[in-house]
């Protein structure tokens, strides 16, 4: 079993829809959770980051973390064609020796928002 | 542009050749990471620098791979005797001390023929 599981999709929605993207994980040491957006052949762009459990909102984006269920989500409201990209969840733990914070990623979900 | 930069953006090489990639992190970021991403997969951790010290290497980093960060600023990743399986996107990321969020560069896409 991989440490981070993410449904690769593809996911296709009409413009204006609410999109829900999810990841599950198995390593209970993960404390820091991030969502990245990656356009084709580009580097990942940091969208949202949260520490521990709870919700965080930024414009049309809401990130949720449920550590008890080892489940994280990203919601996109009023989705736009420009949101079409691959969305990667990533998480990290403080390593035993200090401050590594290396990221473990899901496979990414390919999202298409149709006009 | 004050983001992470990588050079070259694309490299095509023949099997058996050596290649070197460069990463320039965000200027105040003293933590630097290299990741590798293959098609349809998320990035995988390769190695981590704190200033000029290489503090962790993944077992993905075979002895054909070497990374340096000589003055704690830019970093280089060298692959010797390239193999077709090395074809991937090589990503560099940096973060500031005391922060945990990482910012990625545009990547170097390596194609080994």
Interface residues (C-beta under 8 A of the other chain):
Chain A: X4 X6 X8 X32 X34 X36 X41 X42 X43 X44 X45 X46 X49 X51 X88 X90 X92 X95 X97 X98 X99 X100 X101 X102 X103 X104 X105 X106 X107 X108
Chain B: X4 X6 X31 X33 X35 X40 X41 X42 X43 X44 X45 X48 X50 X55 X56 X89 X91 X93 X95 X97 X100 X101 X102 X103 X104 X105 X106 X107 X109
